[in-house]
């Protein structure tokens, strides 16, 4: 290697390798206990007469593992509970766990494996919108069934997906209304640079216009961005009434630590985050987040008898120090909702389950949720919460009851034309 | 004006963080020529060491002495990472000297193993580390111009480390031996320097510096298994732009990327800013392929 170009070659090699590294962490992950179990019990349909195979497809390695492993845990807990109670249609559920490895191509490949090789009755999985969009064609062409546990940007309603997380009108829209009423009209938009924050903010901008609010800043940072001082300077310069935060992953830690360092408090400039739940709060540190607002449908502190039971069971299974949060709860709900639909249909056949699913109610930890048969989203209550000193979230406002899901925001005059935004 | 000064400070602060993170690499890559893709994971090791030290302080010592954890953490994160670096050099790296592509792949493999190990031990969610309370405030000069103590502390720490490395390399017998081995291994060996021992020690020092930087990073960013991947590109860029093998080069590299990057980000957006700084680096390397401060020597180019 000639020395002249050595530096340049090294630099490009490092770049390439580290970009690959984002997804490459993947390959080393050890397969899950459950996977081993099913693989030894050869996967043909004949063998599984007394059991029903269900797929679980989350990132267990790579950058998204931070969030998705807990959702897998909740789904396995629900499966275990259902099995103890006698299973579905008298058969035990047999989870097949696959690792999407935070890589969309891997997600697609594993989805194909689950549907075609394992012939699972349904799949619980995905977190990022990108991974959902990557597996969507696979589920549609093979008529599979995916239960998606995370709030998302809306503008989608596939007949092969049930959306158990919030649609935009069950999180973002009411959150902006709440902030407009309680904090003021100047909003600063901050998000990670990918599909969810950009689509969410295109909704917020339309809504802000309708409410007579002013968007005083809009910033996106690459995933894994570590320095927010410049953006915080911009925030201090334009002095918004609140920051609407759609940052995802590690960036939130850097942002909130540096926000506090800059001497900013929620009393001065409040923030509202839609991707920080109890689990992320623990990683950021309660002292940095105390007093900041978040919007979800469920908190660990949500006061229902079902939630008390759920939190106890989750901690008993996985450890006292673990916390539950919205996507974890949605993953848990998804399994019960599917089981109820199968019981009602009397079969695991996808078309008949889908037919039966509309109108099914489940007394979930967050309160009663109901499947909307038309768009396959859930009726859910909406809650604004404030992070407390222990890193848990206290509810400060909620809707009176479950809100009807409206993924395309058709019931809002200002949202016309938004469905084309992608 | 306030905004300008604030941004200038931000730029300098980002530079100091970069310098801190890149200093270890300036030793292992710059001096030794090992393309160490696991450098980021040494940062991670330091960060987790700080986390463990903090946990122990909370569990076993009275709350009054909590703030002292940062001194213990700084020392221990250096030590733990240095020992790990020493072991790695002995077991793996020493078999790969002079084989750039191989060492790149092997160290990348090591980085994946370390990441997954961290995930198995600490779990994949981020862990929280609280900065000592005397660093939590900021020095409010006027209006929005306020300088966080953490950032000032990291700046001082970076300067301190820089002078430490400078002193070690240019003012001690050990440093002279290191430089001799790096410049002409055979001649140094002929003169009685134990080159194998020097290699291990140098790699350990570089790794230790990374660990120390990792400890400082816990105060401003996320601590998780993927911490290293967030910094690896910027640190390599710092060393390459500055000129491998030159400490002063790394300082200028960090300044160039830190101040330039924040300025671009201020006038455009974070994503575009990143693109612009990469463009500048590519252009710079076109004209100065060995970086700003290329080390001149009389050896024939290989």
Interface residues (C-beta under 8 A of the other chain):
Chain A: X1 X2 X3 X4 X5 X6 X7 X8 X10 X11 X13 X14 X15 X17 X18 X21 X22 X24 X25 X27 X28 X29 X61 X62 X63 X65 X66 X67 X69 X70 X193 X219 X220 X221 X222 X224 X225 X226 X227 X229 X230 X231 X233 X234 X236 X237 X249 X250 X251 X252 X253 X254 X257 X258 X260 X261 X262 X263 X279 X280 X282 X283 X284 X285 X286 X287
Chain B: X3 X6 X7 X10 X13 X14 X17 X29 X35 X37 X100 X101 X104 X108 X111 X112 X113 X115 X116 X119 X123 X124 X125 X126 X127 X128 X129 X130 X131 X136 X137 X138 X140 X144 X146 X148 X150 X151 X219 X220 X221 X222 X223 X224 X225 X226 X227 X229 X230 X231 X232 X233 X236 X237 X240 X244 X262 X265 X266 X269 X270 X271 X274 X281 X285 X289 X290 X291 X301 X302
